[in-house]
Amino acid sequence: MPERSSLGALFSPNSVAIVGASSKPFSAGHQFTRFLIDDGFRGKVYLINPKASEILGRKAYPRLTEIPDSSVDYVICCIPADGVLSLLDDCSSKNVKLVHLFTARLKETRRAKEIRLQDEILEKARRLGIRILGPNCMGIYCPESGLSFSPNAPSEEGTVGVISQSGTFAGLFSTWGNIRNLRVSKAVSFGNAIDLDCPDFLEYFADDPETEIIALYMEGSKNGQRLKSVLAEASRKKPVIVLKGGVTEHGSRAASSHTGSLAGSPDIWSALFKQTGVIQVETFDDLANTVLAISRSAPPSGKGVSMITSTGGFSVIETDVCLKVGLEVPPFTEETLKELRRMVPAAGTAIRNPLDAWPLYYNIAEESETIDDAIKLVASDKNIHSLLLHFDEVSYFISVFGDALKDHLKGLVKLMLDGCEYARNQLGKPVVVCVEMDPYSEDEADRMYHLMVKHAFEERQFPVYPTLEASIKTMYNLYRFGKRFDNN
């Protein structure tokens, strides 16, 4: 087991050598070289290739032992598996602390020869005092040091620590987060985990001052008891959200062929996560959406949610989805109803929860009651613990307001933000915003105005989602997060 403090050097090495660096554009050795150069790695970069003297304008060395420095912190291995054992000898001569094996086709092939080779690699690395990350993984992304394994990873530092057996998953989270203004502190793709494993990184991220939330994707673990202990410790310190791959029979087989993991019973895993205070989700979108919500909002004190919408038809769907996921849509108190009847014109409008407040979407005159008054009133109801603001009227607004729509939307959104900030900041009730956009729409004006609304709420740090289902499921996960230690 590595010392927790020693793992920090893995994310901020002073020097990196890429063994198998290449000028071939589609090779891994070329890609890793580009990532380090393009993302501005702050340490020294050594390129190793016996058939090249220069790669991307930088000197290449035929062998690791021929670089001028006496030591290298971190080696990225992009050569075939049969060359790893001799590489470890070279690494030992250069005092290498960590070897990241991008190299694959070992245990996950389930062939006897490759399984033996993986065992030999681990045995030799331990004997030489070298830590192994992988094999079959993308390695480490750290904006602070400039380590990267993705061409789209942002250079800005964030607060989300990502631990993933899948390199694609880790890279996708960084890209998704960039779109939502949600940045990563550090990310690690650990693959087959013959040495450094999920619990090692959980321990490190739990104590990492730059990490506030841990997002975890895993397919299996070699040491269930240690994993349980570390998960419990980590979740007591900060939120841990997990997506477990291989929860079905077919998924378990896929996990075995992907990273050689033994996935285990879905019920056992679910019980483990519940006992340790970890929030388990079902899909990548659920995980990313939940991390976004927790980073933006305190959890609600109860299940009661109110939805404020501009269309009565959707209110029926919203209620159904809420009840299906485990939330409640309680009636407003008589005091709230009395004020709403006075505030919202009755024609074509249902004065109940969910609130069909469409007349207020058209009124931004300050001398009369507007949408912010309705939001504040609903948020103040004792039966309501959280709010969902549903925005889906741009197409109709365009036909009504025409060229004046932009100014109207600015005024409307200003009022909405005022009400939502009152609910969140004064009453402590979380607000989730759904700006529903049709991904197939080719109407540029429709998309432009939807994005204007979306960006306005994101700038005020509200979690914004593109569908009702995503918004409601996320609100329920936020509630689960708040209750994660109850009855454990």
C-alpha positions in Angstrom: 0.0 0.0 0.0 1.5 3.4 -1.0 1.8 6.3 1.4 -0.9 8.8 0.8 1.5 11.7 0.6 3.7 9.9 -1.9 0.8 9.7 -4.5 1.0 13.5 -4.8 4.2 13.1 -6.8 2.4 11.0 -9.4 0.2 14.0 -10.3 3.0 16.6 -10.2 6.2 14.9 -11.5 9.3 16.9 -12.3 10.1 14.8 -15.4 8.2 12.5 -17.7 9.7 10.0 -20.3 7.5 8.7 -23.1 8.8 5.3 -24.2 7.4 4.6 -27.6 7.1 8.3 -28.6 6.4 8.5 -32.3 5.9 10.8 -35.2 3.0 8.7 -36.5 -0.1 10.8 -35.9 -2.5 8.1 -34.9 -0.1 6.2 -32.5 -0.4 6.5 -28.8 3.2 7.5 -28.5 2.5 10.5 -30.7 -0.7 11.4 -28.9 0.8 11.4 -25.4 3.7 13.5 -26.7 1.3 16.1 -28.1 -0.8 16.2 -25.0 2.2 17.0 -22.8 3.6 19.6 -25.2 0.2 21.2 -26.1 -1.0 21.3 -22.5 2.2 22.9 -21.3 3.6 20.2 -18.9 5.7 22.1 -16.4 8.5 19.6 -16.1 11.1 18.0 -18.4 9.8 15.7 -21.2 12.0 12.9 -22.7 11.1 11.1 -25.9 12.3 7.5 -26.3 12.4 5.9 -29.7 15.3 3.7 -31.0 14.4 4.6 -34.6 14.1 8.4 -34.4 16.4 11.2 -33.5 13.7 13.9 -33.4 10.0 13.9 -32.8 7.8 17.0 -33.1 10.9 19.1 -33.1 12.3 17.6 -29.9 15.3 15.4 -29.4 14.5 11.7 -29.1 16.7 9.1 -27.3 17.1 5.5 -28.4 16.7 4.2 -24.9 15.7 5.5 -21.5 19.2 4.8 -20.1 20.7 7.3 -22.5 18.9 10.4 -21.3 21.2 12.9 -19.5 19.4 13.1 -16.1 20.2 10.5 -13.4 16.5 10.1 -12.5 13.0 10.3 -14.1 9.8 10.6 -12.0 7.2 9.2 -14.4 7.4 6.9 -17.4 4.6 6.5 -19.9 4.9 3.2 -21.7 3.5 2.9 -25.2 5.4 -0.2 -26.4 4.1 -3.7 -26.8 3.7 -5.9 -23.7 6.6 -8.1 -24.5 9.0 -5.2 -24.0 7.9 -4.1 -20.6 10.1 -6.4 -18.5 13.3 -5.1 -20.0 12.0 -1.5 -19.7 11.6 -2.0 -16.0 15.4 -2.7 -15.8 16.0 0.6 -17.6 13.5 2.4 -15.2 15.4 1.0 -12.2 18.7 2.5 -13.5 17.0 5.9 -13.8 15.3 5.8 -10.3 11.8 5.9 -11.9 9.0 6.2 -9.3 6.1 5.3 -11.5 5.5 3.5 -14.8 2.2 4.2 -16.5 1.4 1.2 -18.7 -0.8 2.4 -21.6 0.3 -1.0 -22.9 -2.6 -3.4 -23.0 -3.3 -7.0 -24.2 -2.4 -8.7 -20.9 -4.7 -10.3 -18.3 -7.8 -8.9 -20.0 -7.2 -11.2 -22.9 -7.7 -14.2 -20.5 -4.9 -16.1 -22.3 -2.5 -18.0 -20.2 0.7 -16.5 -21.7 -0.5 -12.9 -21.2 -1.7 -13.6 -17.7 1.8 -15.0 -16.8 3.4 -12.0 -18.4 1.3 -9.6 -16.3 2.2 -11.5 -13.1 5.9 -11.3 -14.0 5.6 -7.5 -14.7 4.1 -7.0 -11.3 6.6 -9.2 -9.5 9.6 -7.5 -11.1 8.2 -4.0 -10.5 7.7 -4.7 -6.8 11.2 -6.2 -6.5 12.6 -3.0 -8.1 10.5 -0.7 -6.0 8.6 0.8 -9.0 4.9 1.5 -8.8 2.7 0.5 -11.8 -0.4 2.4 -13.0 -2.4 0.2 -15.3 -1.9 -1.6 -17.6 -4.5 -0.7 -20.2 -5.2 2.8 -19.0 -4.8 6.4 -20.0 -3.0 7.5 -16.9 -3.2 10.9 -15.2 -4.7 14.3 -16.0 -3.7 17.2 -13.7 -4.3 20.8 -14.9 -2.0 22.2 -12.2 1.1 20.2 -13.5 0.1 20.0 -17.2 -0.2 16.2 -17.3 -2.9 15.2 -19.7 -4.3 12.3 -21.7 -6.9 14.1 -23.7 -6.8 16.8 -26.5 -9.9 18.5 -25.1 -9.0 18.7 -21.4 -9.2 22.2 -20.1 -6.1 23.8 -18.5 -8.1 25.5 -15.7 -8.1 23.8 -12.3 -11.3 22.7 -10.6 -12.6 20.8 -7.6 -13.8 17.5 -8.9 -11.5 14.4 -8.5 -12.2 11.7 -11.1 -11.2 8.1 -10.5 -11.9 5.8 -13.4 -11.0 2.4 -14.7 -12.0 3.6 -18.1 -9.8 6.2 -19.9 -12.7 7.2 -22.2 -14.9 7.9 -19.2 -12.2 10.0 -17.5 -11.6 12.0 -20.6 -15.4 12.4 -21.3 -16.0 13.8 -17.8 -13.4 16.4 -18.3 -14.9 17.5 -21.6 -18.4 17.4 -20.3 -17.4 19.4 -17.3 -15.7 22.0 -19.5 -19.1 22.6 -21.2 -20.9 23.0 -17.9 -18.2 25.2 -16.2 -17.3 22.3 -13.9 -13.6 21.7 -13.7 -11.5 18.8 -12.6 -8.8 19.0 -9.9 -7.2 15.7 -11.0 -8.2 12.6 -12.9 -6.8 9.1 -13.0 -7.5 6.3 -15.4 -6.2 3.1 -13.6 -7.3 0.3 -16.0 -6.4 -3.3 -15.0 -4.9 -2.1 -11.6 -2.3 -4.7 -11.1 -0.6 -2.4 -8.5 -2.2 1.0 -7.8 -5.9 0.5 -7.4 -9.1 2.4 -6.7 -8.7 2.4 -2.9 -5.2 4.0 -3.3 -6.6 7.0 -5.2 -9.7 7.2 -3.0 -7.5 7.7 0.0 -5.4 10.3 -1.8 -8.4 12.3 -3.1 -10.1 12.2 0.3 -7.2 14.2 1.7 -6.4 16.3 -1.3 -7.2 19.9 -0.5 -7.9 20.7 -4.2 -10.6 18.1 -4.5 -14.1 18.7 -3.0 -16.1 16.0 -4.8 -15.0 12.6 -6.0 -16.5 11.1 -9.1 -15.8 7.4 -9.4 -16.3 4.8 -12.2 -15.3 1.3 -11.4 -15.8 -2.2 -12.8 -14.4 -4.3 -9.9 -11.9 -4.5 -7.1 -9.4 -7.0 -5.8 -9.8 -6.2 -2.1 -13.4 -5.7 -1.1 -12.7 -5.2 2.6 -10.2 -2.5 2.0 -12.4 -0.8 -0.6 -15.3 -0.7 1.9 -13.1 0.8 4.6 -11.7 3.5 2.2 -15.1 4.3 0.7 -16.5 4.9 4.2 -13.6 7.1 5.2 -13.7 9.1 2.0 -17.5 9.7 2.0 -17.2 11.0 5.6 -14.9 13.7 4.3 -16.5 14.7 1.0 -19.1 13.6 -1.5 -18.4 10.4 -3.4 -20.6 9.6 -6.4 -20.1 6.2 -8.1 -21.1 4.6 -11.3 -20.5 0.9 -11.1 -20.0 -0.9 -14.4 -20.9 -4.5 -14.9 -24.1 -4.7 -12.8 -25.7 -7.1 -15.3 -24.6 -10.5 -16.5 -23.6 -9.1 -20.0 -22.1 -6.0 -18.4 -20.0 -8.2 -16.1 -18.6 -10.1 -19.1 -17.8 -6.8 -20.8 -16.0 -5.6 -17.7 -13.9 -8.8 -17.6 -12.8 -8.3 -21.2 -12.2 -4.6 -20.8 -10.1 -4.4 -17.6 -10.0 -8.0 -16.4 -12.3 -7.1 -13.5 -14.5 -9.5 -11.5 -17.7 -7.4 -11.2 -19.6 -9.4 -8.5 -23.3 -9.3 -7.5 -25.2 -6.0 -8.2 -26.9 -6.4 -4.8 -23.7 -6.7 -2.9 -22.3 -3.6 -4.6 -25.4 -1.6 -3.9 -25.4 -2.7 -0.3 -21.7 -1.7 0.0 -22.3 1.8 -1.4 -25.3 2.4 0.8 -23.4 1.2 3.9 -20.5 3.5 3.2 -22.5 6.6 2.4 -21.6 6.6 -1.3 -24.2 7.8 -3.8 -24.6 5.2 -6.6 -26.0 6.3 -10.0 -27.0 4.3 -13.1 -25.5 6.2 -16.1 -22.7 8.5 -17.0 -25.2 11.4 -17.4 -26.6 10.7 -13.9 -23.1 10.8 -12.4 -22.1 14.0 -14.2 -25.5 15.7 -13.4 -25.3 14.7 -9.8 -21.8 16.0 -9.3 -22.9 19.3 -10.9 -25.8 19.6 -8.5 -23.8 18.8 -5.4 -21.2 21.4 -6.5 -23.9 24.0 -6.8 -26.5 23.3 -4.2 -27.1 22.2 -0.6 -29.3 19.1 -0.4 -33.0 19.6 0.3 -34.3 18.8 3.8 -37.2 16.6 2.5 -38.7 15.1 -0.6 -41.3 17.8 -1.3 -40.6 19.4 -4.7 -42.5 22.1 -6.5 -42.3 22.7 -10.2 -42.9 26.0 -11.8 -43.7 25.7 -15.5 -45.2 27.6 -18.3 -47.4 24.8 -19.6 -50.0 22.7 -17.9 -49.4 19.6 -19.9 -45.9 19.2 -18.8 -47.0 19.5 -15.1 -48.7 16.1 -15.4 -45.5 14.5 -16.8 -43.4 16.2 -14.1 -45.5 14.8 -11.4 -45.4 11.3 -12.7 -41.6 11.4 -13.1 -41.1 12.8 -9.6 -43.2 10.1 -8.0 -41.5 7.4 -10.0 -38.0 8.4 -8.8 -39.0 8.8 -5.2 -39.8 12.5 -4.8 -43.1 13.9 -3.6 -45.3 16.7 -5.1 -47.2 17.9 -2.1 -50.1 20.3 -2.2 -49.5 23.9 -1.3 -50.8 25.2 2.0 -54.1 27.2 2.0 -52.1 30.4 2.6 -50.0 29.8 -0.5 -53.0 28.9 -2.6 -54.8 32.0 -1.6 -51.9 34.3 -2.6 -51.4 32.4 -5.9 -55.1 32.8 -6.8 -54.7 36.5 -6.3 -51.4 36.6 -8.2 -51.9 34.3 -11.2 -54.9 34.9 -13.6 -57.2 31.9 -13.5 -57.9 31.5 -17.2 -56.3 28.3 -18.5 -54.2 28.0 -15.4 -54.2 25.3 -12.7 -53.5 26.9 -9.3 -51.8 23.9 -7.7 -48.5 22.1 -7.5 -46.9 21.9 -10.1 -47.7 25.5 -10.8 -48.7 26.4 -14.3 -47.6 30.0 -14.2 -47.7 30.8 -17.9 -49.4 34.3 -17.6 -46.5 35.5 -15.5 -44.0 34.5 -18.2 -45.5 37.2 -20.4 -45.5 39.9 -17.7 -42.3 41.7 -16.7 -43.8 45.0 -15.6 -42.5 45.9 -12.1 -45.7 47.6 -11.0 -47.5 44.2 -10.9 -46.8 40.8 -9.5 -44.4 38.8 -11.7 -42.7 35.4 -11.9 -40.2 36.2 -9.1 -43.1 36.8 -6.7 -44.6 33.4 -7.5 -41.2 31.7 -7.1 -40.6 33.4 -3.7 -44.1 32.5 -2.5 -43.9 28.8 -3.5 -40.4 28.5 -2.0 -41.7 29.9 1.3 -44.3 27.1 1.5 -43.5 24.8 4.4 -44.4 21.7 2.3 -41.8 22.5 -0.3 -38.2 21.5 0.1 -36.8 22.1 -3.4 -37.8 23.8 -6.6 -37.6 22.9 -10.3 -37.9 25.7 -12.8 -39.0 24.4 -16.2 -38.3 26.7 -19.2 -39.7 25.6 -22.6 -41.5 28.4 -24.3 -39.0 30.0 -26.7 -40.6 28.8 -29.9 -44.0 30.3 -28.9 -42.3 33.4 -27.5 -40.7 34.0 -30.9 -44.2 34.1 -32.5 -45.6 36.4 -29.8 -42.8 38.9 -29.3 -40.9 38.8 -32.6 -38.0 41.2 -32.6 -38.7 42.3 -29.1 -38.1 38.8 -27.7 -34.5 39.3 -26.7 -35.3 42.2 -24.4 -38.3 40.4 -23.0 -36.3 37.3 -22.2 -33.6 39.4 -20.5 -36.3 40.9 -18.2 -38.0 37.6 -17.6 -34.8 35.8 -16.7 -33.8 38.6 -14.4 -37.0 38.1 -12.5 -36.6 34.3 -12.4 -33.1 34.6 -11.1 -34.3 37.0 -8.4 -36.8 34.4 -7.2 -34.5 31.5 -7.5 -31.7 33.2 -5.6 -34.2 34.1 -2.8 -35.2 30.4 -2.6 -31.6 29.2 -2.5 -29.8 31.9 -0.5 -32.5 33.2 1.9 -34.5 30.0 2.5 -31.8 27.3 1.8 -33.9 25.4 -0.7 -32.1 24.1 -3.7 -33.3 25.1 -7.2 -32.7 23.0 -10.3 -33.4 24.6 -13.7 -34.5 22.7 -16.8 -33.9 24.6 -20.1 -35.4 22.1 -22.5 -33.6 22.1 -25.8 -34.5 19.9 -28.8 -31.1 18.4 -29.9 -32.5 18.0 -33.4 -33.7 21.6 -33.8 -32.2 23.5 -36.7 -33.9 26.7 -35.8 -31.0 29.0 -35.0 -33.1 31.6 -33.2 -34.7 29.0 -31.0 -31.3 27.6 -30.0 -29.8 31.0 -29.5 -32.5 32.1 -27.1 -32.5 28.8 -25.2 -28.7 29.1 -24.8 -29.1 32.7 -23.5 -31.4 31.5 -20.7 -29.1 28.5 -20.0 -26.0 30.7 -19.7 -27.8 33.2 -17.5 -28.6 30.6 -14.9 -25.2 28.9 -15.1 -23.4 32.2 -14.5 -25.3 32.4 -11.2 -24.2 28.9 -10.3 -27.5 27.1 -10.7 -27.4 23.5 -12.1 -29.1 23.5 -15.5 -30.2 20.4 -17.4 -31.6 19.9 -20.9 -34.5 17.5 -20.0 -37.1 17.1 -17.3 -36.1 13.6 -16.6 -32.5 14.6 -16.0 -33.6 17.5 -13.8 -35.9 15.4 -11.6 -33.5 12.4 -11.2 -30.8 14.8 -10.2 -32.9 16.5 -7.6 -33.7 13.1 -6.2 -29.9 12.2 -6.1 -29.3 15.5 -4.3 -31.9 14.5 -1.7 -30.2 11.1 -1.4 -26.9 12.8 -0.9 -28.3 14.7 2.1 -29.7 11.5 3.6 -26.8 9.3 2.8 -25.9 8.5 6.4 -29.4 8.0 7.7 -30.1 4.4 9.0 -26.7 3.2 7.8 
